[in-house]
Amino acid sequence: GVEVQTDYVPLLNSLAVYGWQLTCVLPTPIVKTNREGNLSTKQIVFLQRPSLPQKAKKKESKVNLE
């Protein structure tokens, strides 16, 4: 009879515009109880974004040898 509630939507929406994506949520053993008896846990959230293509190296200028 335990219901888990999470709300990552605001976090994900704010970071999505910069290309970040949620890859993993790692629960921790840290558990806290509030005055109403509700439990809360801390979680580690992993995000990543695709690597940006490297700019093509500038062509080396040809040196005229005399």
PDB file of N, H, CA, C and O in Angstrom:
ATOM      1  N   GLY A   1       0.782  -1.190   0.000  1.00  0.00           N
ATOM      2  CA  GLY A   1       0.000   0.000   0.000  1.00  0.00           C
ATOM      3  C   GLY A   1       0.835   1.270   0.000  1.00  0.00           C
ATOM      4  O   GLY A   1       0.483   2.242   0.668  1.00  0.00           O
ATOM      5  N   VAL A   2       1.931   1.273  -0.737  1.00  0.00           N
ATOM      6  H   VAL A   2       2.217   0.483  -1.280  1.00  0.00           H
ATOM      7  CA  VAL A   2       2.764   2.469  -0.806  1.00  0.00           C
ATOM      8  C   VAL A   2       2.612   3.098  -2.180  1.00  0.00           C
ATOM      9  O   VAL A   2       2.672   2.411  -3.199  1.00  0.00           O
ATOM     10  N   GLU A   3       2.414   4.406  -2.200  1.00  0.00           N
ATOM     11  H   GLU A   3       2.365   4.964  -1.372  1.00  0.00           H
ATOM     12  CA  GLU A   3       2.314   5.127  -3.468  1.00  0.00           C
ATOM     13  C   GLU A   3       3.501   6.068  -3.597  1.00  0.00           C
ATOM     14  O   GLU A   3       3.753   6.890  -2.717  1.00  0.00           O
ATOM     15  N   VAL A   4       4.221   5.941  -4.690  1.00  0.00           N
ATOM     16  H   VAL A   4       4.016   5.273  -5.405  1.00  0.00           H
ATOM     17  CA  VAL A   4       5.384   6.783  -4.929  1.00  0.00           C
ATOM     18  C   VAL A   4       4.996   7.897  -5.882  1.00  0.00           C
ATOM     19  O   VAL A   4       4.431   7.657  -6.949  1.00  0.00           O
ATOM     20  N   GLN A   5       5.310   9.121  -5.478  1.00  0.00           N
ATOM     21  H   GLN A   5       5.769   9.316  -4.611  1.00  0.00           H
ATOM     22  CA  GLN A   5       5.004  10.265  -6.321  1.00  0.00           C
ATOM     23  C   GLN A   5       6.308  10.992  -6.646  1.00  0.00           C
ATOM     24  O   GLN A   5       7.085  11.335  -5.755  1.00  0.00           O
ATOM     25  N   THR A   6       6.526  11.214  -7.916  1.00  0.00           N
ATOM     26  H   THR A   6       5.896  10.935  -8.640  1.00  0.00           H
ATOM     27  CA  THR A   6       7.676  12.006  -8.342  1.00  0.00           C
ATOM     28  C   THR A   6       7.199  12.993  -9.390  1.00  0.00           C
ATOM     29  O   THR A   6       6.244  12.736 -10.124  1.00  0.00           O
ATOM     30  N   ASP A   7       7.870  14.108  -9.445  1.00  0.00           N
ATOM     31  H   ASP A   7       8.645  14.317  -8.849  1.00  0.00           H
ATOM     32  CA  ASP A   7       7.506  15.102 -10.448  1.00  0.00           C
ATOM     33  C   ASP A   7       8.770  15.723 -11.019  1.00  0.00           C
ATOM     34  O   ASP A   7       9.248  16.752 -10.543  1.00  0.00           O
ATOM     35  N   TYR A   8       9.296  15.080 -12.042  1.00  0.00           N
ATOM     36  H   TYR A   8       8.907  14.244 -12.429  1.00  0.00           H
ATOM     37  CA  TYR A   8      10.484  15.586 -12.715  1.00  0.00           C
ATOM     38  C   TYR A   8      10.133  16.484 -13.896  1.00  0.00           C
ATOM     39  O   TYR A   8      11.026  17.051 -14.527  1.00  0.00           O
ATOM     40  N   VAL A   9       8.844  16.618 -14.202  1.00  0.00           N
ATOM     41  H   VAL A   9       8.119  16.158 -13.690  1.00  0.00           H
ATOM     42  CA  VAL A   9       8.423  17.340 -15.406  1.00  0.00           C
ATOM     43  C   VAL A   9       8.937  18.781 -15.441  1.00  0.00           C
ATOM     44  O   VAL A   9       9.470  19.193 -16.472  1.00  0.00           O
ATOM     45  N   PRO A  10       8.804  19.573 -14.361  1.00  0.00           N
ATOM     46  CA  PRO A  10       9.324  20.944 -14.429  1.00  0.00           C
ATOM     47  C   PRO A  10      10.841  20.990 -14.673  1.00  0.00           C
ATOM     48  O   PRO A  10      11.324  21.811 -15.452  1.00  0.00           O
ATOM     49  N   LEU A  11      11.576  20.113 -14.006  1.00  0.00           N
ATOM     50  H   LEU A  11      11.183  19.446 -13.373  1.00  0.00           H
ATOM     51  CA  LEU A  11      13.030  20.056 -14.205  1.00  0.00           C
ATOM     52  C   LEU A  11      13.368  19.671 -15.640  1.00  0.00           C
ATOM     53  O   LEU A  11      14.198  20.314 -16.281  1.00  0.00           O
ATOM     54  N   LEU A  12      12.726  18.626 -16.139  1.00  0.00           N
ATOM     55  H   LEU A  12      12.051  18.104 -15.618  1.00  0.00           H
ATOM     56  CA  LEU A  12      13.023  18.156 -17.490  1.00  0.00           C
ATOM     57  C   LEU A  12      12.633  19.182 -18.547  1.00  0.00           C
ATOM     58  O   LEU A  12      13.352  19.364 -19.529  1.00  0.00           O
ATOM     59  N   ASN A  13      11.507  19.847 -18.355  1.00  0.00           N
ATOM     60  H   ASN A  13      10.923  19.699 -17.557  1.00  0.00           H
ATOM     61  CA  ASN A  13      11.083  20.872 -19.317  1.00  0.00           C
ATOM     62  C   ASN A  13      12.054  22.045 -19.354  1.00  0.00           C
ATOM     63  O   ASN A  13      12.341  22.586 -20.422  1.00  0.00           O
ATOM     64  N   SER A  14      12.559  22.437 -18.185  1.00  0.00           N
ATOM     65  H   SER A  14      12.326  21.998 -17.317  1.00  0.00           H
ATOM     66  CA  SER A  14      13.464  23.581 -18.158  1.00  0.00           C
ATOM     67  C   SER A  14      14.819  23.260 -18.783  1.00  0.00           C
ATOM     68  O   SER A  14      15.474  24.149 -19.328  1.00  0.00           O
ATOM     69  N   LEU A  15      15.244  22.003 -18.710  1.00  0.00           N
ATOM     70  H   LEU A  15      14.712  21.281 -18.267  1.00  0.00           H
ATOM     71  CA  LEU A  15      16.538  21.623 -19.267  1.00  0.00           C
ATOM     72  C   LEU A  15      16.455  21.119 -20.709  1.00  0.00           C
ATOM     73  O   LEU A  15      17.454  21.117 -21.429  1.00  0.00           O
ATOM     74  N   ALA A  16      15.268  20.695 -21.123  1.00  0.00           N
ATOM     75  H   ALA A  16      14.456  20.697 -20.539  1.00  0.00           H
ATOM     76  CA  ALA A  16      15.095  20.136 -22.470  1.00  0.00           C
ATOM     77  C   ALA A  16      15.406  21.169 -23.553  1.00  0.00           C
ATOM     78  O   ALA A  16      15.906  20.817 -24.622  1.00  0.00           O
ATOM     79  N   VAL A  17      15.116  22.425 -23.283  1.00  0.00           N
ATOM     80  H   VAL A  17      14.711  22.711 -22.415  1.00  0.00           H
ATOM     81  CA  VAL A  17      15.381  23.449 -24.295  1.00  0.00           C
ATOM     82  C   VAL A  17      16.875  23.584 -24.585  1.00  0.00           C
ATOM     83  O   VAL A  17      17.260  24.114 -25.628  1.00  0.00           O
ATOM     84  N   TYR A  18      17.717  23.106 -23.667  1.00  0.00           N
ATOM     85  H   TYR A  18      17.404  22.676 -22.820  1.00  0.00           H
ATOM     86  CA  TYR A  18      19.168  23.133 -23.872  1.00  0.00           C
ATOM     87  C   TYR A  18      19.712  21.792 -24.358  1.00  0.00           C
ATOM     88  O   TYR A  18      20.925  21.624 -24.483  1.00  0.00           O
ATOM     89  N   GLY A  19      18.821  20.838 -24.633  1.00  0.00           N
ATOM     90  H   GLY A  19      17.836  20.975 -24.531  1.00  0.00           H
ATOM     91  CA  GLY A  19      19.229  19.551 -25.173  1.00  0.00           C
ATOM     92  C   GLY A  19      19.488  18.471 -24.133  1.00  0.00           C
ATOM     93  O   GLY A  19      19.923  17.378 -24.493  1.00  0.00           O
ATOM     94  N   TRP A  20      19.235  18.739 -22.859  1.00  0.00           N
ATOM     95  H   TRP A  20      18.881  19.628 -22.566  1.00  0.00           H
ATOM     96  CA  TRP A  20      19.467  17.750 -21.809  1.00  0.00           C
ATOM     97  C   TRP A  20      18.345  16.733 -21.775  1.00  0.00           C
ATOM     98  O   TRP A  20      17.178  17.070 -21.973  1.00  0.00           O
ATOM     99  N   GLN A  21      18.714  15.468 -21.518  1.00  0.00           N
ATOM    100  H   GLN A  21      19.663  15.194 -21.357  1.00  0.00           H
ATOM    101  CA  GLN A  21      17.747  14.378 -21.451  1.00  0.00           C
ATOM    102  C   GLN A  21      18.003  13.573 -20.187  1.00  0.00           C
ATOM    103  O   GLN A  21      19.153  13.381 -19.793  1.00  0.00           O
ATOM    104  N   LEU A  22      16.939  13.103 -19.553  1.00  0.00           N
ATOM    105  H   LEU A  22      16.005  13.259 -19.873  1.00  0.00           H
ATOM    106  CA  LEU A  22      17.050  12.265 -18.369  1.00  0.00           C
ATOM    107  C   LEU A  22      17.533  10.891 -18.788  1.00  0.00           C
ATOM    108  O   LEU A  22      16.951  10.271 -19.678  1.00  0.00           O
ATOM    109  N   THR A  23      18.595  10.407 -18.153  1.00  0.00           N
ATOM    110  H   THR A  23      19.068  10.910 -17.430  1.00  0.00           H
ATOM    111  CA  THR A  23      19.107   9.079 -18.498  1.00  0.00           C
ATOM    112  C   THR A  23      18.901   8.072 -17.386  1.00  0.00           C
ATOM    113  O   THR A  23      18.703   6.886 -17.652  1.00  0.00           O
ATOM    114  N   CYS A  24      18.945   8.531 -16.134  1.00  0.00           N
ATOM    115  H   CYS A  24      19.105   9.494 -15.918  1.00  0.00           H
ATOM    116  CA  CYS A  24      18.860   7.576 -15.040  1.00  0.00           C
ATOM    117  C   CYS A  24      18.480   8.297 -13.750  1.00  0.00           C
ATOM    118  O   CYS A  24      18.878   9.441 -13.527  1.00  0.00           O
ATOM    119  N   VAL A  25      17.716   7.624 -12.910  1.00  0.00           N
ATOM    120  H   VAL A  25      17.393   6.695 -13.090  1.00  0.00           H
ATOM    121  CA  VAL A  25      17.409   8.117 -11.574  1.00  0.00           C
ATOM    122  C   VAL A  25      17.904   7.062 -10.592  1.00  0.00           C
ATOM    123  O   VAL A  25      17.477   5.909 -10.636  1.00  0.00           O
ATOM    124  N   LEU A  26      18.804   7.465  -9.710  1.00  0.00           N
ATOM    125  H   LEU A  26      19.152   8.402  -9.674  1.00  0.00           H
ATOM    126  CA  LEU A  26      19.406   6.543  -8.759  1.00  0.00           C
ATOM    127  C   LEU A  26      18.880   6.862  -7.355  1.00  0.00           C
ATOM    128  O   LEU A  26      19.197   7.914  -6.800  1.00  0.00           O
ATOM    129  N   PRO A  27      18.084   5.968  -6.786  1.00  0.00           N
ATOM    130  CA  PRO A  27      17.588   6.223  -5.432  1.00  0.00           C
ATOM    131  C   PRO A  27      18.724   6.083  -4.427  1.00  0.00           C
ATOM    132  O   PRO A  27      19.650   5.300  -4.636  1.00  0.00           O
ATOM    133  N   THR A  28      18.654   6.836  -3.348  1.00  0.00           N
ATOM    134  H   THR A  28      17.902   7.473  -3.179  1.00  0.00           H
ATOM    135  CA  THR A  28      19.664   6.759  -2.299  1.00  0.00           C
ATOM    136  C   THR A  28      19.016   6.164  -1.051  1.00  0.00           C
ATOM    137  O   THR A  28      17.790   6.096  -0.966  1.00  0.00           O
ATOM    138  N   PRO A  29      19.816   5.739  -0.095  1.00  0.00           N
ATOM    139  CA  PRO A  29      19.236   5.197   1.141  1.00  0.00           C
ATOM    140  C   PRO A  29      18.745   6.282   2.112  1.00  0.00           C
ATOM    141  O   PRO A  29      18.333   5.964   3.227  1.00  0.00           O
ATOM    142  N   ILE A  30      18.785   7.545   1.705  1.00  0.00           N
ATOM    143  H   ILE A  30      19.120   7.803   0.799  1.00  0.00           H
ATOM    144  CA  ILE A  30      18.370   8.634   2.582  1.00  0.00           C
ATOM    145  C   ILE A  30      16.847   8.740   2.570  1.00  0.00           C
ATOM    146  O   ILE A  30      16.245   9.022   1.535  1.00  0.00           O
ATOM    147  N   VAL A  31      16.238   8.513   3.719  1.00  0.00           N
ATOM    148  H   VAL A  31      16.728   8.284   4.560  1.00  0.00           H
ATOM    149  CA  VAL A  31      14.782   8.572   3.853  1.00  0.00           C
ATOM    150  C   VAL A  31      14.461   9.511   5.008  1.00  0.00           C
ATOM    151  O   VAL A  31      15.060   9.419   6.079  1.00  0.00           O
ATOM    152  N   LYS A  32      13.514  10.411   4.783  1.00  0.00           N
ATOM    153  H   LYS A  32      13.027  10.486   3.913  1.00  0.00           H
ATOM    154  CA  LYS A  32      13.081  11.340   5.824  1.00  0.00           C
ATOM    155  C   LYS A  32      11.572  11.224   5.997  1.00  0.00           C
ATOM    156  O   LYS A  32      10.849  10.925   5.047  1.00  0.00           O
ATOM    157  N   THR A  33      11.110  11.460   7.212  1.00  0.00           N
ATOM    158  H   THR A  33      11.697  11.703   7.984  1.00  0.00           H
ATOM    159  CA  THR A  33       9.679  11.455   7.508  1.00  0.00           C
ATOM    160  C   THR A  33       9.273  12.857   7.940  1.00  0.00           C
ATOM    161  O   THR A  33       9.940  13.475   8.770  1.00  0.00           O
ATOM    162  N   ASN A  34       8.166  13.363   7.369  1.00  0.00           N
ATOM    163  H   ASN A  34       7.624  12.862   6.695  1.00  0.00           H
ATOM    164  CA  ASN A  34       7.695  14.688   7.790  1.00  0.00           C
ATOM    165  C   ASN A  34       6.678  14.544   8.922  1.00  0.00           C
ATOM    166  O   ASN A  34       6.405  13.435   9.382  1.00  0.00           O
ATOM    167  N   ARG A  35       6.126  15.657   9.361  1.00  0.00           N
ATOM    168  H   ARG A  35       6.348  16.558   8.987  1.00  0.00           H
ATOM    169  CA  ARG A  35       5.197  15.652  10.510  1.00  0.00           C
ATOM    170  C   ARG A  35       3.937  14.849  10.245  1.00  0.00           C
ATOM    171  O   ARG A  35       3.340  14.306  11.175  1.00  0.00           O
ATOM    172  N   GLU A  36       3.526  14.767   8.979  1.00  0.00           N
ATOM    173  H   GLU A  36       4.012  15.208   8.224  1.00  0.00           H
ATOM    174  CA  GLU A  36       2.310  14.007   8.642  1.00  0.00           C
ATOM    175  C   GLU A  36       2.584  12.512   8.494  1.00  0.00           C
ATOM    176  O   GLU A  36       1.662  11.730   8.261  1.00  0.00           O
ATOM    177  N   GLY A  37       3.819  12.126   8.626  1.00  0.00           N
ATOM    178  H   GLY A  37       4.568  12.762   8.815  1.00  0.00           H
ATOM    179  CA  GLY A  37       4.168  10.714   8.494  1.00  0.00           C
ATOM    180  C   GLY A  37       4.515  10.298   7.082  1.00  0.00           C
ATOM    181  O   GLY A  37       4.719   9.112   6.822  1.00  0.00           O
ATOM    182  N   ASN A  38       4.586  11.263   6.148  1.00  0.00           N
ATOM    183  H   ASN A  38       4.420  12.226   6.359  1.00  0.00           H
ATOM    184  CA  ASN A  38       4.956  10.942   4.771  1.00  0.00           C
ATOM    185  C   ASN A  38       6.462  10.758   4.674  1.00  0.00           C
ATOM    186  O   ASN A  38       7.231  11.493   5.294  1.00  0.00           O
ATOM    187  N   LEU A  39       6.868   9.786   3.903  1.00  0.00           N
ATOM    188  H   LEU A  39       6.244   9.189   3.399  1.00  0.00           H
ATOM    189  CA  LEU A  39       8.281   9.531   3.684  1.00  0.00           C
ATOM    190  C   LEU A  39       8.755  10.245   2.427  1.00  0.00           C
ATOM    191  O   LEU A  39       8.023  10.340   1.442  1.00  0.00           O
ATOM    192  N   SER A  40       9.965  10.737   2.467  1.00  0.00           N
ATOM    193  H   SER A  40      10.560  10.660   3.267  1.00  0.00           H
ATOM    194  CA  SER A  40      10.577  11.296   1.260  1.00  0.00           C
ATOM    195  C   SER A  40      11.974  10.718   1.134  1.00  0.00           C
ATOM    196  O   SER A  40      12.638  10.435   2.131  1.00  0.00           O
ATOM    197  N   THR A  41      12.405  10.550  -0.090  1.00  0.00           N
ATOM    198  H   THR A  41      11.865  10.780  -0.900  1.00  0.00           H
ATOM    199  CA  THR A  41      13.746  10.012  -0.345  1.00  0.00           C
ATOM    200  C   THR A  41      14.512  10.989  -1.223  1.00  0.00           C
ATOM    201  O   THR A  41      13.925  11.767  -1.975  1.00  0.00           O
ATOM    202  N   LYS A  42      15.815  10.932  -1.113  1.00  0.00           N
ATOM    203  H   LYS A  42      16.292  10.300  -0.502  1.00  0.00           H
ATOM    204  CA  LYS A  42      16.646  11.713  -2.017  1.00  0.00           C
ATOM    205  C   LYS A  42      17.044  10.811  -3.164  1.00  0.00           C
ATOM    206  O   LYS A  42      17.273   9.615  -2.987  1.00  0.00           O
ATOM    207  N   GLN A  43      17.124  11.401  -4.336  1.00  0.00           N
ATOM    208  H   GLN A  43      16.938  12.373  -4.480  1.00  0.00           H
ATOM    209  CA  GLN A  43      17.491  10.648  -5.527  1.00  0.00           C
ATOM    210  C   GLN A  43      18.530  11.429  -6.306  1.00  0.00           C
ATOM    211  O   GLN A  43      18.523  12.660  -6.318  1.00  0.00           O
ATOM    212  N   ILE A  44      19.416  10.706  -6.952  1.00  0.00           N
ATOM    213  H   ILE A  44      19.421   9.706  -6.942  1.00  0.00           H
ATOM    214  CA  ILE A  44      20.413  11.324  -7.816  1.00  0.00           C
ATOM    215  C   ILE A  44      19.907  11.192  -9.247  1.00  0.00           C
ATOM    216  O   ILE A  44      19.571  10.100  -9.705  1.00  0.00           O
ATOM    217  N   VAL A  45      19.859  12.319  -9.938  1.00  0.00           N
ATOM    218  H   VAL A  45      20.132  13.206  -9.566  1.00  0.00           H
ATOM    219  CA  VAL A  45      19.319  12.354 -11.296  1.00  0.00           C
ATOM    220  C   VAL A  45      20.469  12.565 -12.268  1.00  0.00           C
ATOM    221  O   VAL A  45      21.239  13.516 -12.128  1.00  0.00           O
ATOM    222  N   PHE A  46      20.587  11.685 -13.248  1.00  0.00           N
ATOM    223  H   PHE A  46      19.961  10.913 -13.361  1.00  0.00           H
ATOM    224  CA  PHE A  46      21.628  11.795 -14.265  1.00  0.00           C
ATOM    225  C   PHE A  46      21.010  12.322 -15.556  1.00  0.00           C
ATOM    226  O   PHE A  46      19.998  11.809 -16.033  1.00  0.00           O
ATOM    227  N   LEU A  47      21.628  13.336 -16.101  1.00  0.00           N
ATOM    228  H   LEU A  47      22.450  13.753 -15.714  1.00  0.00           H
ATOM    229  CA  LEU A  47      21.178  13.925 -17.361  1.00  0.00           C
ATOM    230  C   LEU A  47      22.341  13.916 -18.338  1.00  0.00           C
ATOM    231  O   LEU A  47      23.504  13.926 -17.934  1.00  0.00           O
ATOM    232  N   GLN A  48      22.029  13.896 -19.596  1.00  0.00           N
ATOM    233  H   GLN A  48      21.085  13.887 -19.925  1.00  0.00           H
ATOM    234  CA  GLN A  48      23.069  14.011 -20.619  1.00  0.00           C
ATOM    235  C   GLN A  48      22.482  14.736 -21.814  1.00  0.00           C
ATOM    236  O   GLN A  48      21.265  14.851 -21.962  1.00  0.00           O
ATOM    237  N   ARG A  49      23.354  15.208 -22.641  1.00  0.00           N
ATOM    238  H   ARG A  49      24.342  15.114 -22.521  1.00  0.00           H
ATOM    239  CA  ARG A  49      22.894  15.778 -23.906  1.00  0.00           C
ATOM    240  C   ARG A  49      23.815  15.279 -24.991  1.00  0.00           C
ATOM    241  O   ARG A  49      24.996  15.034 -24.745  1.00  0.00           O
ATOM    242  N   PRO A  50      23.290  15.126 -26.187  1.00  0.00           N
ATOM    243  CA  PRO A  50      24.109  14.620 -27.285  1.00  0.00           C
ATOM    244  C   PRO A  50      25.319  15.520 -27.494  1.00  0.00           C
ATOM    245  O   PRO A  50      25.243  16.738 -27.331  1.00  0.00           O
ATOM    246  N   SER A  51      26.419  14.905 -27.851  1.00  0.00           N
ATOM    247  H   SER A  51      26.480  13.915 -27.983  1.00  0.00           H
ATOM    248  CA  SER A  51      27.613  15.711 -28.099  1.00  0.00           C
ATOM    249  C   SER A  51      27.407  16.549 -29.350  1.00  0.00           C
ATOM    250  O   SER A  51      26.790  16.119 -30.325  1.00  0.00           O
ATOM    251  N   LEU A  52      27.934  17.732 -29.288  1.00  0.00           N
ATOM    252  H   LEU A  52      28.435  18.082 -28.496  1.00  0.00           H
ATOM    253  CA  LEU A  52      27.815  18.629 -30.427  1.00  0.00           C
ATOM    254  C   LEU A  52      28.895  18.287 -31.445  1.00  0.00           C
ATOM    255  O   LEU A  52      30.016  17.953 -31.062  1.00  0.00           O
ATOM    256  N   PRO A  53      28.581  18.364 -32.717  1.00  0.00           N
ATOM    257  CA  PRO A  53      29.608  18.060 -33.719  1.00  0.00           C
ATOM    258  C   PRO A  53      30.748  19.065 -33.616  1.00  0.00           C
ATOM    259  O   PRO A  53      30.528  20.265 -33.454  1.00  0.00           O
ATOM    260  N   GLN A  54      31.964  18.550 -33.713  1.00  0.00           N
ATOM    261  H   GLN A  54      32.142  17.575 -33.845  1.00  0.00           H
ATOM    262  CA  GLN A  54      33.113  19.444 -33.663  1.00  0.00           C
ATOM    263  C   GLN A  54      33.187  20.231 -34.956  1.00  0.00           C
ATOM    264  O   GLN A  54      32.897  19.720 -36.038  1.00  0.00           O
ATOM    265  N   LYS A  55      33.578  21.471 -34.821  1.00  0.00           N
ATOM    266  H   LYS A  55      33.813  21.886 -33.942  1.00  0.00           H
ATOM    267  CA  LYS A  55      33.730  22.280 -36.024  1.00  0.00           C
ATOM    268  C   LYS A  55      34.884  21.709 -36.835  1.00  0.00           C
ATOM    269  O   LYS A  55      35.913  21.297 -36.300  1.00  0.00           O
ATOM    270  N   ALA A  56      34.676  21.702 -38.120  1.00  0.00           N
ATOM    271  H   ALA A  56      33.840  22.037 -38.555  1.00  0.00           H
ATOM    272  CA  ALA A  56      35.738  21.200 -38.987  1.00  0.00           C
ATOM    273  C   ALA A  56      36.975  22.063 -38.795  1.00  0.00           C
ATOM    274  O   ALA A  56      36.910  23.292 -38.758  1.00  0.00           O
ATOM    275  N   LYS A  57      38.088  21.384 -38.675  1.00  0.00           N
ATOM    276  H   LYS A  57      38.141  20.386 -38.705  1.00  0.00           H
ATOM    277  CA  LYS A  57      39.320  22.143 -38.493  1.00  0.00           C
ATOM    278  C   LYS A  57      39.548  23.019 -39.711  1.00  0.00           C
ATOM    279  O   LYS A  57      39.315  22.618 -40.852  1.00  0.00           O
ATOM    280  N   LYS A  58      40.001  24.198 -39.436  1.00  0.00           N
ATOM    281  H   LYS A  58      40.191  24.523 -38.509  1.00  0.00           H
ATOM    282  CA  LYS A  58      40.288  25.098 -40.556  1.00  0.00           C
ATOM    283  C   LYS A  58      41.414  24.497 -41.380  1.00  0.00           C
ATOM    284  O   LYS A  58      42.402  23.989 -40.851  1.00  0.00           O
ATOM    285  N   LYS A  59      41.236  24.571 -42.658  1.00  0.00           N
ATOM    286  H   LYS A  59      40.433  24.983 -43.087  1.00  0.00           H
ATOM    287  CA  LYS A  59      42.291  24.041 -43.518  1.00  0.00           C
ATOM    288  C   LYS A  59      43.535  24.867 -43.308  1.00  0.00           C
ATOM    289  O   LYS A  59      43.519  26.098 -43.307  1.00  0.00           O
ATOM    290  N   GLU A  60      44.602  24.139 -43.133  1.00  0.00           N
ATOM    291  H   GLU A  60      44.615  23.139 -43.134  1.00  0.00           H
ATOM    292  CA  GLU A  60      45.848  24.854 -42.924  1.00  0.00           C
ATOM    293  C   GLU A  60      46.183  25.633 -44.183  1.00  0.00           C
ATOM    294  O   GLU A  60      46.087  25.127 -45.301  1.00  0.00           O
ATOM    295  N   SER A  61      46.574  26.867 -43.968  1.00  0.00           N
ATOM    296  H   SER A  61      46.651  27.278 -43.059  1.00  0.00           H
ATOM    297  CA  SER A  61      46.904  27.676 -45.131  1.00  0.00           C
ATOM    298  C   SER A  61      48.202  27.135 -45.741  1.00  0.00           C
ATOM    299  O   SER A  61      49.140  26.755 -45.040  1.00  0.00           O
ATOM    300  N   LYS A  62      48.211  27.121 -47.059  1.00  0.00           N
ATOM    301  H   LYS A  62      47.450  27.430 -47.629  1.00  0.00           H
ATOM    302  CA  LYS A  62      49.408  26.621 -47.744  1.00  0.00           C
ATOM    303  C   LYS A  62      50.493  27.665 -47.660  1.00  0.00           C
ATOM    304  O   LYS A  62      50.258  28.858 -47.856  1.00  0.00           O
ATOM    305  N   VAL A  63      51.660  27.201 -47.372  1.00  0.00           N
ATOM    306  H   VAL A  63      51.851  26.232 -47.213  1.00  0.00           H
ATOM    307  CA  VAL A  63      52.794  28.114 -47.279  1.00  0.00           C
ATOM    308  C   VAL A  63      53.557  28.032 -48.606  1.00  0.00           C
ATOM    309  O   VAL A  63      53.936  26.948 -49.050  1.00  0.00           O
ATOM    310  N   ASN A  64      53.769  29.166 -49.214  1.00  0.00           N
ATOM    311  H   ASN A  64      53.461  30.046 -48.853  1.00  0.00           H
ATOM    312  CA  ASN A  64      54.518  29.189 -50.464  1.00  0.00           C
ATOM    313  C   ASN A  64      56.007  29.118 -50.140  1.00  0.00           C
ATOM    314  O   ASN A  64      56.558  30.012 -49.497  1.00  0.00           O
ATOM    315  N   LEU A  65      56.619  28.091 -50.573  1.00  0.00           N
ATOM    316  H   LEU A  65      56.172  27.365 -51.095  1.00  0.00           H
ATOM    317  CA  LEU A  65      58.067  27.968 -50.353  1.00  0.00           C
ATOM    318  C   LEU A  65      58.781  28.488 -51.597  1.00  0.00           C
ATOM    319  O   LEU A  65      58.424  28.155 -52.727  1.00  0.00           O
ATOM    320  N   GLU A  66      59.776  29.297 -51.362  1.00  0.00           N
ATOM    321  H   GLU A  66      60.066  29.568 -50.444  1.00  0.00           H
ATOM    322  CA  GLU A  66      60.516  29.839 -52.503  1.00  0.00           C
ATOM    323  C   GLU A  66      61.782  29.077 -52.708  1.00  0.00           C
ATOM    324  O   GLU A  66      62.546  29.384 -53.624  1.00  0.00           O
TER     325      GLU A  66
END
